[in-house]
């Protein structure tokens, strides 16, 4: 039977408690030292989550992670009550196109305008890193420099300029775009990480009947299911920008239909892209790692829709999105 999860509407949550004094969102990262208290912490896809966990962030790095009572909160650290939330490594979207509107804002827009545009497209959905497959680093330089300066709050952006790293296969073949065919079934598990971007398959090409797209989606889901069943790796990507849909809920639903469990989804969103794109300092919630963190409402290991209920996104120790 096909497994589907519904994407529920955002519900308000209560985060205040007597044991931690609430800290305004705009002040959480001002001193470079804060403690996330009481969350369910998923340090990696390969370990049980830490209940009533504590994550200490210092100067953009994760300083310590563990259960409350086992981790000492440094004097002077701001404490944020995250009861009811889960802490995960920052999400990646490895298949996007930074469209001209964003680049125009990077050249002439205000910091607030550019931050808002990046929030609406990426950070509100938990993404701390996005990969622009088609644009070069030079084409994105003004945008990435403004984000790096700290005046604009947005995700890390990698520009590949069409140069896909070894071990990564993008998803153009789902949507009928030009792409080299790859026989995934004939490759040893783990040799190639597939960026499925299944959502791309659901958009009809010019003059194409909608039923053709529906059939392509079904075929693509079956192919990804076979890839996963054979131990193949997946890196999360949505094709946002190439198509008008930025919300990743549809892609998560299609991966669920393909049989991806929570562990595989978390790998695809965090560890696999960090390793495949040679960013070994990210992908885990562990001491010494960059403080790229996504906090969601609920427990995504028992309810995958929690991955869509993003409440707080931290990149390099700075808040880039908050709904708390």
C-alpha positions in Angstrom: 0.0 0.0 0.0 1.3 3.5 -0.9 2.2 5.4 2.2 1.4 9.1 2.2 1.7 11.7 4.9 -0.5 14.8 5.0 1.0 18.2 5.2 -0.8 19.8 8.1 -1.2 23.5 8.7 1.1 25.3 11.1 -0.2 25.2 14.7 0.9 27.7 17.4 3.1 26.3 20.1 3.9 27.4 23.7 7.6 27.7 24.4 7.7 29.6 27.7 8.6 27.7 30.9 9.7 28.7 34.4 13.1 27.0 34.1 14.3 29.1 31.2 13.8 32.8 30.8 12.4 33.5 27.3 14.8 35.4 25.0 13.5 37.6 22.2 14.3 36.2 18.7 16.4 39.2 17.7 18.6 38.8 20.7 19.2 35.0 20.6 22.5 35.2 18.7 23.7 38.7 19.6 26.4 37.6 22.0 27.5 34.5 20.1 26.7 32.2 23.0 23.3 30.6 23.7 21.9 27.3 24.9 18.9 25.5 23.3 17.2 23.7 26.2 14.7 20.8 26.5 14.5 19.8 22.8 14.5 16.4 21.2 18.0 16.4 19.6 18.7 14.3 16.5 22.5 14.4 16.5 22.6 12.1 13.4 20.4 9.8 11.4 22.3 6.8 12.9 21.7 7.4 16.6 18.7 7.5 18.9 17.6 11.1 19.6 18.6 12.8 22.8 15.5 13.5 25.0 15.4 16.7 27.0 18.5 17.7 25.1 20.8 20.7 25.3 22.8 22.2 22.5 25.3 24.9 23.3 26.3 27.3 20.5 29.4 29.5 20.7 30.7 31.8 18.0 29.0 30.0 15.2 30.0 26.5 16.3 28.3 23.7 18.3 30.2 23.7 21.6 28.4 20.8 23.3 25.4 18.5 22.9 23.8 16.1 25.5 21.1 15.5 28.0 20.1 18.2 30.4 22.1 17.7 33.5 25.0 16.2 31.6 25.9 19.4 29.7 27.0 22.4 31.6 25.6 25.7 30.4 28.3 28.3 30.4 27.8 31.4 32.5 26.3 34.2 30.6 24.7 32.0 27.9 21.2 33.0 26.8 18.9 30.1 27.4 16.1 29.3 24.9 13.4 26.9 26.0 12.8 24.5 23.0 10.5 22.1 24.8 8.2 20.4 22.2 10.7 21.0 19.4 13.2 18.8 17.6 16.7 19.9 16.7 18.2 18.6 13.5 21.2 19.6 11.4 20.4 22.3 8.9 18.5 21.2 5.8 20.0 21.2 2.3 18.2 21.7 -1.0 20.7 20.5 -3.6 18.6 21.4 -6.7 17.5 25.0 -7.0 17.8 27.9 -9.4 18.4 31.4 -7.9 16.2 33.3 -10.3 16.9 36.7 -11.7 14.6 38.5 -9.2 16.9 37.5 -6.4 20.0 38.5 -8.3 18.4 41.9 -9.0 17.7 42.4 -5.3 21.3 41.4 -4.5 22.5 44.2 -6.8 20.0 46.9 -5.8 17.7 45.8 -3.0 17.8 46.7 0.7 19.0 44.2 3.2 15.5 43.7 4.5 14.1 43.1 1.0 16.7 40.6 0.1 16.4 38.8 3.5 12.6 38.6 3.0 12.9 37.1 -0.5 15.4 34.5 0.7 13.2 33.7 3.7 10.1 33.2 1.6 12.0 30.8 -0.8 14.4 28.9 1.4 15.0 29.6 5.1 11.3 29.4 6.2 11.4 25.8 5.0 14.5 24.9 7.1 17.2 25.2 4.5 20.5 26.4 5.7 22.3 25.5 2.4 21.1 25.5 -1.1 22.9 24.4 -4.3 22.3 26.4 -7.5 23.1 23.8 -10.1 23.2 26.1 -13.1 24.7 29.4 -11.8 28.4 29.9 -11.3 30.1 31.2 -8.2 30.9 34.4 -10.1 27.2 34.9 -11.1 26.2 34.6 -7.5 29.1 36.5 -5.9 27.2 39.7 -5.0 24.5 37.6 -3.3 26.8 35.3 -1.4 29.0 38.2 -0.3 26.0 40.1 1.1 24.9 37.0 3.0 28.4 36.3 4.3 28.7 39.9 5.5 25.9 39.3 8.0 23.7 42.1 6.8 21.5 39.8 4.9 20.0 36.7 6.6 19.9 33.9 4.1 21.2 30.4 3.5 24.7 29.3 2.4 24.5 29.2 -1.4 26.8 27.0 -3.6 27.0 27.7 -7.3 28.0 24.8 -9.4 27.8 26.4 -12.8 26.8 23.0 -14.3 29.9 21.2 -12.9 28.2 18.4 -10.9 30.6 16.8 -8.4 31.5 13.1 -8.9 29.1 10.8 -7.1 26.1 13.1 -7.6 23.5 12.5 -10.2 20.9 15.2 -10.8 17.3 14.6 -11.8 17.0 16.1 -15.3 16.0 12.7 -16.7 12.7 12.7 -14.7 11.5 15.9 -16.4 12.7 15.2 -19.9 15.5 17.8 -19.8 18.9 17.0 -21.4 20.8 14.7 -19.0 23.1 11.7 -19.2 21.2 8.5 -18.4 22.7 6.6 -15.5 22.0 2.9 -14.9 21.6 3.2 -11.1 20.7 -0.5 -10.8 24.1 -1.5 -12.1 26.1 0.6 -9.6 27.3 -0.5 -6.2 25.2 1.0 -3.4 26.6 4.3 -2.3 28.7 5.0 -5.4 26.2 7.5 -6.7 23.8 9.7 -4.7 20.7 10.5 -6.6 19.1 14.0 -6.3 15.6 12.8 -7.3 13.8 16.2 -7.5 10.6 14.1 -8.0 8.5 17.3 -7.9 10.0 18.4 -11.2 8.4 15.4 -12.8 4.9 16.6 -11.9 5.1 19.7 -14.1 4.1 19.1 -17.7 6.4 20.3 -20.4 5.3 22.9 -23.0 2.4 21.4 -24.9 2.5 18.2 -22.9 -0.8 16.7 -21.6 -1.1 16.5 -17.8 -1.6 12.7 -17.9 1.9 12.3 -19.3 3.3 14.1 -16.3 1.3 11.9 -14.0 2.8 8.8 -15.6 6.3 10.2 -15.4 5.8 10.8 -11.6 4.7 7.3 -11.1 7.7 5.9 -13.0 10.1 8.2 -11.2 8.7 7.2 -7.8 9.2 3.5 -8.7 12.7 4.1 -9.9 13.6 5.9 -6.6 12.0 3.1 -4.6 14.2 0.6 -6.4 17.3 2.8 -5.8 16.5 3.1 -2.1 15.7 -0.6 -1.7 19.1 -1.4 -3.2 20.9 0.7 -0.6 21.3 3.7 -2.9 21.9 7.1 -1.4 19.6 10.1 -1.9 20.3 13.8 -1.6 17.3 16.1 -1.2 16.4 18.6 -3.9 13.2 20.1 -5.2 14.0 22.0 -8.4 12.7 25.2 -6.8 13.2 28.2 -9.2 13.0 25.9 -12.2 9.4 25.4 -11.1 7.4 28.0 -9.1 6.9 25.7 -6.0 9.4 26.4 -3.2 7.5 24.5 -0.4 9.3 21.1 -0.1 6.2 19.3 1.2 5.4 17.8 -2.2 8.9 16.4 -2.6 8.8 14.9 0.9 5.5 13.3 0.1 6.8 11.8 -3.1 9.9 10.4 -1.3 7.6 9.0 1.3 5.7 7.2 -1.5 9.0 5.9 -2.7 9.5 4.2 0.7 12.0 6.6 2.2 11.8 6.2 6.0 12.7 9.0 8.4 16.3 8.0 8.7 16.7 8.1 4.9 14.9 11.5 4.7 17.2 12.9 7.4 20.3 11.6 5.6 19.1 13.1 2.4 18.5 16.5 4.0 21.7 16.6 6.0 24.5 14.1 6.0 24.6 13.0 2.4 24.7 16.5 0.8 27.3 17.7 3.4 29.6 14.8 2.5 28.9 14.7 -1.2 29.6 18.4 -1.6 32.7 18.2 0.6 31.3 20.1 3.6 32.3 17.8 6.3 31.9 20.4 9.0 28.1 20.2 8.6 25.4 17.6 8.6 25.5 16.5 12.2 24.5 18.1 15.5 27.8 17.4 17.3 30.4 19.4 19.1 32.8 21.1 16.7 30.4 21.2 13.8 29.2 24.5 12.3 26.0 25.7 14.0 23.7 25.1 11.1 20.5 23.9 12.8 16.8 23.5 11.9 14.2 23.2 14.7 10.8 21.8 13.9 7.7 21.3 16.0 7.1 17.7 17.1 9.0 14.5 16.6 9.7 13.8 12.9 10.8 10.2 13.6 7.2 9.3 14.5 5.5 12.0 12.4 7.3 13.0 9.2 5.0 16.0 8.7 7.0 17.6 11.5 9.7 18.2 9.0 7.4 20.8 7.4 6.7 22.6 10.7 9.8 24.7 10.9 10.1 27.0 13.8 13.7 28.2 14.0 16.6 28.1 11.5 20.2 28.9 12.5 23.0 29.3 10.0 26.6 29.7 11.3 25.1 30.5 14.7 22.8 33.3 13.5 19.1 33.2 13.3 18.0 33.3 9.6 14.3 32.4 10.3 12.2 32.4 13.4 8.5 31.6 13.9 8.9 31.2 17.7 
